[in-house]
Amino acid sequence: MIKNKKILVAVTGGIAAYKAVDLVSKLRKAGCQTKVMLSKNAQEFITPLTFKSISGMDVALDMFSPAGYIEHITWADWADIVVVAPATGNIIGKVAAGIADDLISTTIMATAAPVLFVPAMNIHMYENPIVQRNVTALRKLGYLFMEPEHGLLACGYRGKGRFPQTTEILFAIRTHLHHSRDLAGTTILISTGPCQEAIDPMRYITNHSSGRMGLALARAAHFRGAAVQVVAGALQDAVPDYLPVTSATTAAAMHTAILKHFSQADITIMAAAVSDYRPLHPAKEKIKKGDNLTLELERTTDILQQLGDEKRPDQTVVGFAAESRDIVENARKKLVKKHLDFIVANHLQVAGQDATSCTIIPASGTEKTVAGDKFSVAHQILDMVAGRQK
């Protein structure tokens, strides 16, 4: 969690500066101590008073303010993490070149805390080879980046350059405060969400899964450096812009999509609630209301069994078991039968809720029961799974 953490938000001069207000507000609501620095150009877009009102703290504006010229050292030492949001091409270039000529660039130079850049700019500026060279150079030095989103930009262009959703920035901050990029170089395939099997063009069979646990795992793995591929069923929430996703709303479509990506995956996590049965003869036209309806169902392909049977020794396969009774016992049977490396067992009562609890059971080793919101539980699952990869 991030309660009581010290977050320094450095706002530089882009039109997205106003969106940093919502970020600061959410950080404060999460219980963080949040201080704000504004560059000279940022003050052309939004006033210091706005940030002071939202953060409840003084806003730093000038290295040579009456507060004293060592302010950049004091704030650099104070922060648990520095978040540059929005980050312009100018500040990225300055830091990459080792230039420290204002309050923000000097503070970044002086801090030992992690620094997370959140770029937001015109698509052509972001894709400029100079900017990309600077981003690459800073990544190699250990600086952290969050990719901008695709969409309509303030300049009228459409493309990659939008300020990310502030909720996603919070997920990134939570990760970087507690975890390293220990999954860099790892490819992870994650399925999530329920399937929908057609009865007729209007009706279908499904289940209560929201898909949020799988999305939490995908977010967490991405921010820890993994190359993530999501295969998504009928999700209640949108997949974040930074995650590549293949839509697969039926068991057959999910089977095809999973097999397409499985051979390239170091770790496969099957968090999707795949349908066990589907109507044998779905109607081509809507079934009219009448007497009782009898459906003949057929089994779908057991994707998890196939993955467990076919995985290479260097691959890790993780399954989920949602049970209503004898949770750990039934999960262990599934783990053995399907030749899995891990299985995550949880009670059906937590389906669709943000707070969750589950037991992570390895094929060999000690099981662990964890609880919390889905994002914190996702990290705990990845901690155990990543440990096997080392």
C-alpha positions as CSV (number, residue, x, y, z in Angstrom):
1,M,0.0,0.0,0.0
2,I,1.1,3.6,-0.2
3,K,-0.5,5.1,2.9
4,N,2.0,7.5,4.6
5,K,4.4,7.3,1.7
6,K,6.1,10.6,0.7
7,I,5.4,11.4,-2.9
8,L,7.0,14.3,-4.7
9,V,5.1,15.2,-7.9
10,A,7.0,17.4,-10.3
11,V,4.8,19.1,-12.9
12,T,6.4,20.4,-16.1
13,G,5.0,22.6,-18.8
14,G,2.6,20.7,-20.9
15,I,-1.2,21.1,-21.4
16,A,-1.7,17.9,-19.4
17,A,-0.5,19.8,-16.3
18,Y,-4.1,20.2,-15.2
19,K,-4.5,16.4,-15.0
20,A,-1.8,16.3,-12.4
21,V,-4.3,17.9,-10.0
22,D,-6.4,14.7,-10.1
23,L,-3.3,12.6,-9.5
24,V,-2.3,14.7,-6.4
25,S,-5.9,14.5,-5.1
26,K,-6.0,10.7,-5.5
27,L,-2.6,10.4,-3.8
28,R,-3.8,12.4,-0.8
29,K,-7.0,10.4,-0.6
30,A,-4.8,7.3,-0.5
31,G,-3.2,8.6,2.6
32,C,0.1,9.8,1.0
33,Q,2.0,12.9,2.0
34,T,2.2,14.7,-1.3
35,K,4.4,17.7,-2.2
36,V,4.3,19.4,-5.6
37,M,7.0,21.2,-7.6
38,L,5.9,23.4,-10.6
39,S,8.3,24.4,-13.4
40,K,8.1,27.9,-14.7
41,N,6.3,26.8,-17.8
42,A,3.9,24.7,-15.9
43,Q,2.8,27.8,-14.1
44,E,1.5,29.1,-17.4
45,F,-1.0,26.3,-17.5
46,I,-2.1,26.0,-13.8
47,T,-1.6,28.0,-10.7
48,P,0.3,27.0,-7.6
49,L,-2.7,27.8,-5.4
50,T,-4.6,24.9,-7.1
51,F,-2.0,22.4,-6.0
52,K,-1.6,23.9,-2.6
53,S,-5.3,23.6,-2.0
54,I,-5.4,20.0,-3.2
55,S,-2.2,18.7,-1.5
56,G,-2.5,20.8,1.7
57,M,1.2,21.6,1.4
58,D,3.3,24.5,0.1
59,V,4.2,24.3,-3.6
60,A,7.9,24.7,-4.6
61,L,8.4,27.0,-7.6
62,D,11.9,28.3,-7.7
63,M,15.3,27.1,-6.7
64,F,16.2,30.6,-5.5
65,S,13.0,31.3,-3.6
66,P,13.0,32.9,-0.1
67,A,12.7,29.4,1.4
68,G,16.3,28.9,0.5
69,Y,18.4,27.6,-2.4
70,I,18.9,24.2,-0.7
71,E,15.2,23.3,-1.1
72,H,16.0,20.9,-3.9
73,I,18.2,18.9,-1.6
74,T,15.7,18.9,1.2
75,W,12.8,17.7,-1.0
76,A,15.1,15.2,-2.8
77,D,15.9,13.6,0.5
78,W,12.3,13.7,1.7
79,A,10.7,11.8,-1.1
80,D,10.1,8.1,-1.3
81,I,9.5,8.5,-5.0
82,V,9.6,11.4,-7.5
83,V,6.8,11.4,-10.1
84,V,7.3,13.7,-13.1
85,A,3.8,14.2,-14.4
86,P,3.4,15.3,-17.0
87,A,7.0,14.9,-18.3
88,T,7.8,17.0,-21.3
89,G,10.4,16.2,-23.9
90,N,12.4,19.1,-22.4
91,I,12.7,17.6,-18.9
92,I,13.5,14.2,-20.3
93,G,16.2,15.7,-22.5
94,K,17.7,17.7,-19.6
95,V,18.0,14.7,-17.3
96,A,19.4,12.5,-20.0
97,A,22.0,15.1,-20.8
98,G,22.9,15.6,-17.1
99,I,21.6,19.2,-17.1
100,A,20.4,20.5,-13.7
101,D,19.5,24.2,-14.2
102,D,16.1,24.6,-12.4
103,L,14.4,23.3,-9.3
104,I,12.9,20.1,-10.9
105,S,16.0,19.0,-12.9
106,T,18.2,19.7,-9.9
107,T,16.0,17.8,-7.5
108,I,15.9,14.8,-9.9
109,M,19.7,14.9,-10.0
110,A,20.0,15.1,-6.2
111,T,17.5,12.3,-5.2
112,A,18.3,8.7,-4.4
113,A,14.6,7.8,-4.6
114,P,13.1,6.1,-7.7
115,V,12.1,8.6,-10.4
116,L,9.0,7.8,-12.5
117,F,8.5,9.8,-15.7
118,V,5.0,10.1,-17.1
119,P,5.4,11.6,-20.6
120,A,2.5,13.5,-22.3
121,M,3.1,15.4,-25.5
122,N,2.3,15.6,-29.2
123,I,2.7,12.2,-30.9
124,H,5.4,13.5,-33.3
125,M,7.3,14.9,-30.3
126,Y,7.0,11.6,-28.4
127,E,8.1,9.6,-31.5
128,N,11.0,11.9,-32.3
129,P,14.2,9.8,-32.4
130,I,15.9,12.3,-30.0
131,V,13.2,11.9,-27.4
132,Q,13.1,8.1,-27.8
133,R,16.9,8.0,-27.5
134,N,16.7,10.0,-24.3
135,V,14.0,7.7,-22.9
136,T,16.1,4.6,-23.8
137,A,19.2,6.1,-22.2
138,L,17.3,6.9,-19.0
139,R,15.7,3.5,-18.8
140,K,19.1,1.9,-18.9
141,L,20.2,4.1,-16.0
142,G,17.3,2.8,-13.9
143,Y,14.8,5.7,-14.4
144,L,11.2,4.5,-14.7
145,F,8.7,5.4,-17.4
146,M,5.0,5.0,-17.9
147,E,3.9,4.9,-21.5
148,P,1.4,7.6,-22.7
149,E,-2.0,6.5,-23.9
150,H,-3.4,6.6,-27.5
151,G,-6.2,9.0,-28.2
152,L,-7.2,12.5,-29.3
153,L,-4.5,14.9,-28.2
154,A,-5.0,18.6,-27.2
155,C,-3.2,19.6,-30.4
156,G,-5.8,17.9,-32.5
157,Y,-3.7,15.0,-33.5
158,R,-4.7,11.4,-32.7
159,G,-2.1,9.0,-31.5
160,K,0.2,8.0,-28.6
161,G,0.8,11.0,-26.3
162,R,-2.1,11.3,-23.9
163,F,-1.6,11.6,-20.2
164,P,-2.4,8.2,-18.7
165,Q,-5.4,7.5,-16.5
166,T,-4.4,8.7,-13.0
167,T,-5.6,5.4,-11.5
168,E,-3.1,3.6,-13.6
169,I,-0.3,6.0,-12.5
170,L,-1.2,5.1,-8.9
171,F,-0.8,1.4,-9.7
172,A,2.6,2.2,-11.1
173,I,3.6,4.2,-8.0
174,R,2.4,1.4,-5.7
175,T,4.6,-1.1,-7.6
176,H,7.7,1.0,-7.8
177,L,7.6,1.8,-4.1
178,H,7.6,-1.9,-3.1
179,H,9.0,-3.9,-6.0
180,S,11.9,-3.9,-8.4
181,R,11.7,-4.6,-12.1
182,D,12.5,-8.2,-11.3
183,L,10.4,-9.6,-14.2
184,A,12.3,-7.7,-16.9
185,G,13.1,-10.2,-19.7
186,T,10.2,-12.4,-18.8
187,T,7.2,-13.0,-21.1
188,I,3.9,-13.6,-19.3
189,L,0.7,-14.8,-20.8
190,I,-2.4,-14.0,-18.7
191,S,-6.0,-15.0,-19.4
192,T,-8.8,-13.3,-17.6
193,G,-12.6,-12.8,-17.5
194,P,-15.6,-15.0,-18.1
195,C,-16.6,-16.7,-21.3
196,Q,-20.0,-16.4,-22.9
197,E,-21.5,-19.4,-24.7
198,A,-24.4,-18.6,-27.0
199,I,-27.8,-20.1,-26.5
200,D,-29.2,-18.0,-29.3
201,P,-28.3,-14.6,-30.7
202,M,-29.7,-12.9,-27.6
203,R,-28.9,-15.2,-24.7
204,Y,-25.7,-16.9,-23.4
205,I,-24.3,-19.0,-20.5
206,T,-21.7,-17.3,-18.4
207,N,-20.5,-16.9,-14.8
208,H,-19.9,-14.3,-12.1
209,S,-16.2,-13.6,-12.8
210,S,-15.3,-9.9,-13.3
211,G,-11.8,-10.5,-14.6
212,R,-10.3,-8.0,-12.2
213,M,-7.9,-10.5,-10.7
214,G,-6.4,-11.3,-14.1
215,L,-6.1,-7.5,-14.9
216,A,-4.4,-6.9,-11.6
217,L,-1.9,-9.6,-12.4
218,A,-1.3,-8.1,-15.8
219,R,-0.8,-4.6,-14.4
220,A,1.5,-5.8,-11.7
221,A,3.6,-7.9,-14.1
222,H,3.9,-5.1,-16.6
223,F,5.1,-2.6,-14.0
224,R,7.6,-5.1,-12.8
225,G,9.1,-5.2,-16.3
226,A,7.5,-8.3,-17.9
227,A,6.3,-8.4,-21.5
228,V,2.7,-9.2,-20.9
229,Q,0.1,-10.6,-23.3
230,V,-3.6,-10.6,-22.1
231,V,-6.3,-12.9,-23.5
232,A,-9.5,-11.4,-22.3
233,G,-13.0,-12.8,-22.0
234,A,-16.1,-10.6,-21.4
235,L,-14.5,-8.2,-18.9
236,Q,-16.4,-5.7,-16.8
237,D,-13.5,-3.2,-16.9
238,A,-11.5,-1.9,-19.8
239,V,-8.0,-3.3,-20.3
240,P,-5.3,-0.6,-19.7
241,D,-4.0,1.0,-22.8
242,Y,-0.4,-0.2,-22.2
243,L,-1.4,-3.9,-22.2
244,P,-1.6,-5.8,-25.5
245,V,-4.9,-7.8,-25.5
246,T,-6.6,-10.4,-27.6
247,S,-10.4,-10.6,-27.1
248,A,-11.7,-14.2,-26.7
249,T,-15.2,-14.3,-25.3
250,T,-15.9,-18.0,-25.9
251,A,-14.0,-21.1,-24.7
252,A,-13.1,-22.0,-28.3
253,A,-11.8,-18.5,-29.1
254,M,-9.8,-18.5,-25.8
255,H,-8.4,-21.9,-26.6
256,T,-7.1,-20.7,-30.0
257,A,-5.7,-17.4,-28.6
258,I,-3.9,-19.1,-25.7
259,L,-2.3,-21.7,-27.9
260,K,-1.2,-18.9,-30.3
261,H,0.9,-17.3,-27.6
262,F,1.7,-20.2,-25.2
263,S,5.0,-21.3,-26.8
264,Q,6.6,-17.8,-26.4
265,A,5.5,-17.5,-22.7
266,D,7.9,-18.1,-19.8
267,I,4.9,-17.9,-17.4
268,T,1.2,-18.6,-18.3
269,I,-1.4,-17.6,-15.7
270,M,-4.9,-18.9,-16.4
271,A,-7.0,-16.6,-14.4
272,A,-10.0,-16.7,-16.8
273,A,-13.2,-18.3,-15.9
274,V,-13.4,-20.5,-19.0
275,S,-16.8,-22.2,-19.6
276,D,-16.8,-25.9,-18.9
277,Y,-19.9,-26.4,-21.0
278,R,-21.6,-24.8,-24.0
279,P,-24.9,-25.4,-25.8
280,L,-24.5,-28.2,-28.3
281,H,-26.8,-26.6,-30.8
282,P,-27.1,-22.8,-30.3
283,A,-30.1,-21.4,-32.1
284,K,-29.5,-19.2,-35.1
285,E,-32.6,-17.2,-34.4
286,K,-33.9,-15.9,-31.1
287,I,-35.8,-18.6,-29.2
288,K,-39.4,-17.4,-28.5
289,K,-40.9,-17.6,-25.1
290,G,-42.9,-20.7,-24.6
291,D,-42.9,-23.8,-22.5
292,N,-39.9,-25.0,-20.5
293,L,-36.7,-25.0,-22.4
294,T,-34.2,-27.9,-22.4
295,L,-30.6,-27.2,-23.3
296,E,-28.2,-30.0,-24.3
297,L,-24.7,-29.1,-23.3
298,E,-21.3,-30.4,-24.4
299,R,-17.9,-30.1,-22.7
300,T,-15.5,-27.5,-23.9
301,T,-11.8,-28.2,-24.3
302,D,-9.9,-28.2,-21.0
303,I,-7.3,-25.5,-21.9
304,L,-5.5,-25.7,-18.5
305,Q,-5.1,-29.5,-18.7
306,Q,-3.6,-29.1,-22.2
307,L,-1.2,-26.5,-21.1
308,G,-0.1,-28.5,-18.1
309,D,0.4,-31.6,-20.3
310,E,2.3,-29.8,-23.0
311,K,4.5,-27.3,-21.1
312,R,8.2,-27.4,-21.4
313,P,10.4,-27.8,-18.4
314,D,11.4,-24.1,-18.6
315,Q,7.8,-23.0,-18.6
316,T,5.6,-22.2,-15.6
317,V,1.9,-22.7,-15.7
318,V,-0.4,-21.3,-13.0
319,G,-4.1,-22.2,-12.6
320,F,-6.9,-20.8,-10.5
321,A,-9.5,-22.8,-8.6
322,A,-12.7,-21.1,-7.4
323,E,-14.4,-23.4,-5.0
324,S,-17.4,-23.3,-2.6
325,R,-16.2,-26.0,-0.2
326,D,-13.0,-28.0,0.6
327,I,-11.2,-25.2,-1.1
328,V,-7.5,-26.1,-0.6
329,E,-8.2,-29.9,-0.9
330,N,-10.0,-29.5,-4.2
331,A,-7.4,-27.1,-5.5
332,R,-4.6,-29.6,-4.7
333,K,-6.3,-32.3,-6.7
334,K,-6.6,-29.9,-9.6
335,L,-2.9,-29.0,-9.3
336,V,-1.8,-32.6,-9.5
337,K,-4.3,-33.7,-12.1
338,K,-3.4,-30.9,-14.5
339,H,0.4,-31.0,-13.9
340,L,0.5,-27.3,-12.8
341,D,3.4,-25.5,-11.1
342,F,1.1,-23.4,-9.0
343,I,-2.6,-23.1,-8.3
344,V,-4.4,-20.2,-6.6
345,A,-7.4,-21.3,-4.6
346,N,-10.1,-18.9,-3.5
347,H,-13.7,-19.1,-2.3
348,L,-16.5,-18.3,-4.7
349,Q,-17.9,-15.7,-2.3
350,V,-15.0,-13.3,-3.2
351,A,-15.9,-13.3,-6.9
352,G,-16.3,-9.8,-8.2
353,Q,-15.1,-8.1,-5.0
354,D,-12.1,-5.8,-4.8
355,A,-11.0,-7.2,-1.5
356,T,-9.9,-10.8,-1.8
357,S,-8.1,-13.7,-0.1
358,C,-6.6,-16.8,-1.6
359,T,-4.2,-19.6,-1.0
360,I,-1.2,-20.0,-3.4
361,I,-0.2,-23.6,-3.6
362,P,3.0,-24.7,-5.4
363,A,3.6,-28.1,-6.8
364,S,6.6,-28.3,-4.4
365,G,7.1,-26.1,-1.4
366,T,5.0,-24.3,1.2
367,E,1.6,-22.9,0.4
368,K,0.8,-19.3,1.4
369,T,-2.5,-17.6,2.2
370,V,-2.7,-14.0,1.3
371,A,-5.3,-11.3,1.5
372,G,-5.9,-7.7,0.5
373,D,-7.1,-5.8,-2.5
374,K,-6.6,-7.6,-5.8
375,F,-3.5,-5.6,-6.8
376,S,-1.6,-6.3,-3.7
377,V,-2.6,-10.0,-3.9
378,A,-1.5,-10.0,-7.5
379,H,2.0,-8.9,-6.5
380,Q,2.1,-11.6,-3.8
381,I,1.2,-14.3,-6.4
382,L,3.9,-12.9,-8.7
383,D,6.4,-13.0,-5.8
384,M,6.0,-16.7,-5.5
385,V,5.8,-17.4,-9.2
386,A,8.9,-15.2,-10.0
387,G,10.8,-17.1,-7.3
388,R,10.6,-20.3,-9.3
389,Q,12.0,-18.5,-12.4
390,K,15.2,-17.6,-10.6
